[in-house]
Structures are given as structure tokens and as C-alpha cells.
Amino acid sequence: MIPKAYSVGIYARLSKDDERSGESVSIENQKAILTQHVEAQTGWVLHKIYVDDGWSGTNFQRPSFQKMLADAKDGVINLIICKDLSRFGRNYIEVGQFTDYIFPTIGCRFVALNDSVDTIHNNNDIMPYKNLMNEFHSRDTSKKVRTILKARAESGKFMGSFAPYGFRKNPQDKHQLIIDDQTAPVVRRIFAMRCAGKGYYAIACALNEDGIIAPRAAWYAEHGGSSSTMGTGLWSSSAIKLLMQNEAYIGHMVQGKQGKVSFKTKKIVKKDPEDWIRVENTHEPIIDQATWDQVQRINARKHRPKAISNGSVNSFAGLLYCADCGSTMRYQSKKNIRKDGSVEYSALFLCGSYSRSGKSACTAHIIQEKALTQLVLEDIRRNAVLVALDEQAVIREIIRQKSSIEASDLALHRKELRHLTSRLAELDKLIQCLYEDRVKGTVPETVFHSLMEKYEQERLGKKERATLLEQKITESRQDWSNVTEWANIIKRHTNLESLNAETLLELIDRIEIGAATVENNQRICNITVYYRFVENVDLSMLKLEADYGQAG
């Protein structure tokens, strides 16, 4: 009987993990073994060697693998041979589909040499077990790799393929980020523009107009790449927004934000923030903490300064709220043409609920932009002058108004906490000695239980009280820190002459607009300014002004 003629396709594969296993699974070794076997067979003619180097066995979209399948379906080859089943693939269901259904259907013989698998012979009973073991191996390898990568990330090592824009990998340690002197100034400029009230789109446009290429294009321009890989090279609003969310710029490493569903698929899914790996102070920051905090506040507030037709900007965007219904205030601008032909622009704010639904929702709460600007300017200057006169007095009065603990009470709390801490230490020693006496037999069991219950009740009560005092003292320290920070900022604005978005964002969290009242035929608009760190300080400042008036 004349042996059937076979047009043979040799398949060789090596994954990155397999590279650690040595020469036995190298591509050249596979090719040599399989070529020698094909040449020794009668009627077998080698058509082509298909190689996938650096590809996982769980991924069946390998380029050469797909080309080999296409050739088999077209009849170009009718026998596929590989060193063992693990080289063909490591998913036992997928491998079984090929060997039990696809290959027999298209008339292609399959041979796994070292596993003694041949689809035209009845020696394939062991193949399902081999496939299953190969999948177990792949799953075990994947688990080990994930564990190693997680451990490195938890130690603060950078595990990304590309350093964040503004950084580069340390040539001596690819897991360490160092500042890139070429691109770091661009990052600082982006954050500065955001602090000045610029929107994502405006920042992107400014960078594009200045010819600064986007991160992806910048990387490929330095390391080499085609126009297709570099993209347009232009900044976008989304790129700006994403950059300002990266804590790498304040020296922190946040990794593990996404991962694969399983080792069998390449699908990437986002992880919950509580599952991220966050390590602080792993490298030199580009942005200081104060700038970062301010930008995050702006981003959270969705501050979008609105340009008016005359080129000016609504600096109050995102800061104004109706004092009665809590709705955001809506901005309206108007163009007035005077009799002499000159153009005058005016603007006002009104309650958003009223604007949408009328009087049934709320009243108008209308306030002219010029009037609002003047009122806010006066409030800022008044507070700045008082801080300049006696900063410590201002700080003490604001804390007195805001804190539930008076200064004298705080001193008593600290004294009480010291006594509690001392007594808790004594109780711990008493409990330890009581246990030792029980073991020695010098204390009767009934006495032990009675004393233990007494000590434990006292310990729990004092521990609870100590925790409460610690919390109050900590809050008081934070109050003092917040007020001091506010005082340091506002005292720079004693001679403030105009308002812009940058100043407002630096000083103010929100402004509430009250309904207008009429007094002596004059319309009065009431506003309440809530400053960063201290919220509203009107009561404190009124008392201080009264004190200064009496002293004068």
C-alpha cells in the first residue's frame, strides 16, 4: 500500500514565560526536532514552518497560528505537526475543538510528537488529560506571574510599559520614575492653567497652538514610531482630564486599576478603587500637594468659566447657588447698543429653578454681575484687613465660633486624656498580674473572675472615653490648621482691586445668593460667602469689628 502524501506544516511556539525554561523549548530546538522527524517519514513534504515567538498558549489569535489554519482550510497543507500539545495551545476546550472536530472536518491530520498524539490513529485517549494538564500549567503560571507583579507594585515599583508624561524610567532601574526635564514643565503648565480656571478644552487648544505634541506622539517621536502609531499628535480634552487624575505627579504610585477577567482571555476590565494598589512617596513629585488639591477641587466642582461674546469670562461659574432652593445660579448676558452706537455688555445671575420652572419653583434671586463682584471684593478685602491687623485674634475667634470645644475645655481634655492613658497602662499591668497569680494558684478562681470583670469594665469605659477625647483634640488641631491656612491665603489680598477665576478658586468654595429685599427704596442683595478651609466667617468678623470699634 502506497503511503498517503502529506503537505506538512510545522508549528512552533514560545511564550515569554517559556523563555525561562531553557533550551528544551526554544524555537530553534522545536524546528530542528520536527524538521528531522518530517524528513524521516515517507511521503511527507515540508511546506512551511509557522512560528509564533512570544505568544501565550491561551491566545488562539496568534498570527502564524491563524495563517496555518487558513492554509489547512484551503488545502495547502493537510498535516500539522508540533512538538507537544502545549506548543499548540493551553486551553483544553479549544485544543479539543481543533483535534476532535475542525481538523477531521477539513481533512487535516494533526500530530503532537512528544505526546504520541496522532488524529488518524486510535491512540488519543490520553489527549484530553494532556490538554487539561496544559491548561492547569497555564493557570498556575498566570497565578504566579500575577502574584509577583502584585508584590512588586505593593513595594512601590513602577510596573507600566510607558512612564507617565512628564517622567521617564530610570536607566539604572526601569521600575523607578524620574522627572523628565523636557516634558515636566508642560505638566506644571497644565496644572497652573487649571488653577487659573481654564477648562480642559481651552488647555488642550493652548498646547496645540504652541505646537506641543501629545504624550503618545511625544513618546514615539523620542523612541521611534510611524505616523500610524503616533496618532494625530494633538491634545484633547479627555487627555488633559486623564492627566490631572494621575497621582504620579504628586509622587504617589497607584497601580492595578485594571486586569484580565481570567488567564484564558485578553479582555481587560476596570477594578474598583478599593482594589487599586496605592503606595505613597515613591518618587520625586512634579506637582506640589497644594496645587494638586486645588485642581481636584476644581475638577469636582465642574467649574466651567463661560466666555461672553465680548471676550470676557464668567469667573463665577460653578460657585453660585440659590440660598433658598439650593439650585445653581444661571448666567445671562445681554448686549446693549446705546444711542451713540457704542456697545455695552451686561450680565446677571438668576436662580436656575426659577429660570426653568418659574415662580412655582422659586423666586428669581436676580443679582447683577457688577454688583456681585463688588460685594465679593468688599468681603474679601474686609477679611484680609482684619487678618493683617491681628492674625492670631482672627484665628482664635473663628475657631471659637466653629469649634464645639472652648480653649479652656481643650486644655482640660488634654489633661484628662493624660490621666486616662496612665490609668489604662496601670489596668493592663493589673490584668497581667492577675493572670500570673491565677496560674500560680495564689488567687482563688472566684476572686479572679470578680476582679477581671471589674478591671475589664473599667478598661473598656476609659478606652471609649479616651478615644472620644483623642477625636475631639484631633479635630481641634485640624480646625486650627485649616483656619491658619485660610489666613495665610487671604491676607495676601488686602489691596485686591479686581476678581478673576484664579482668585475666586483659590479663596472660595461657594457663594449663596439670597432673595433681594427693598429698604428705603433701595434694592439690597444679600450674599453669603463660604471660604475654603473655614466656610462662612461673618459672625467672627462682625464680633472682631465690634471689638476694634469699642477699643477705638
Disulfide bonds with the S-S distance in Angstrom:
none
